[in-house]
Amino acid sequence: MIKLQSLERTDGQENVRYEAPRSKDLLEPFLRSRYGDKTGLNVVEVNNRPTVVQALQSPSNRTVALRAEELTRCQASAHLIVTDNKSLISGSPQDRQTTLDNAWRALKPQGELLFPCRWKEQDRSTRKAILEKFEYVTQHDFEAPEDSLLVLRKRA
């Protein structure tokens, strides 16, 4: 369940309100182009607000909204985990590892994890933690330079 998210950003001396890239206008077309032809998907939306993943709703797809700590309920049942939460991999190394472990366990083999992140801006320990469980698939950049969506695939 991804939606516009208002964030405060300081540009020079002005506070500028802008909408985060996981908005319906940006993410829905991406989801349709990457997953729109697939059927029978189990999609988990983590820490999101309603709802961009409607782009994937069909009679054969199932969508469920969970908090990150509830991922343990989805043992190897999700084809796709989507979040608009940049903090998914922030926090202490232990918290990050727990979240990545839970996402890995929740995904089916070859399942994918999508979240806002710029790969090159992640420190070495974060990239290492991610690559232990996932393979880097792609980074989709939107118009604004700070807007990016990372796509990772579960390693066997």
C-alpha positions, 0 to 999 in steps of 0.5 A, spaced: 500 500 500 504 505 497 501 512 497 504 519 496 508 521 502 509 528 504 516 530 506 520 536 508 526 538 505 531 544 505 533 547 499 537 553 501 533 557 506 527 555 503 523 549 506 520 545 500 514 540 500 514 535 495 511 528 494 515 522 495 516 518 488 512 512 491 506 516 489 501 512 485 503 517 478 510 514 478 510 507 481 503 504 478 506 505 471 512 501 473 509 496 477 504 495 471 510 494 466 514 490 470 509 485 473 502 487 469 502 481 465 503 476 471 497 472 474 497 469 481 501 473 484 501 474 492 503 481 493 505 484 500 505 491 502 510 493 507 509 499 512 505 503 506 499 507 505 493 505 500 495 504 495 499 504 489 499 496 488 492 496 485 495 496 479 496 489 480 490 487 483 486 482 479 482 476 481 488 472 480 492 476 484 492 477 492 495 483 496 496 483 503 498 489 507 503 488 513 508 492 518 515 489 517 515 485 523 509 481 521 513 479 515 514 472 519 507 470 517 508 469 510 513 464 510 515 463 503 509 465 500 510 472 497 512 473 490 513 480 491 514 485 497 513 492 496 514 498 500 515 506 500 519 505 507 526 508 506 527 506 513 527 498 511 534 498 511 536 503 516 537 503 523 542 498 527 545 493 523 541 488 527 535 491 525 537 491 518 539 484 518 532 482 522 528 486 516 532 483 511 532 476 514 524 476 514 523 479 507 527 473 505 523 468 508 517 471 506 519 471 499 518 465 494 524 462 490 526 468 485 521 473 489 522 480 489 523 486 494 522 493 491 523 499 496 526 506 495 533 506 495 539 508 491 544 503 491 551 507 490 549 511 496 549 505 501 555 503 505 559 497 504 556 494 510 549 495 508 550 492 501 554 486 503 548 485 508 543 485 502 547 481 497 547 475 502 540 474 501 538 478 495 541 479 488 541 486 485 536 486 479 535 493 477 535 500 480 529 504 477 530 512 477 524 517 476 525 524 474 528 527 480 535 525 482 533 523 489 527 518 487 529 511 486 526 504 486 531 498 488 529 491 485 532 485 488 531 478 487 531 472 493 537 468 492 536 461 493 
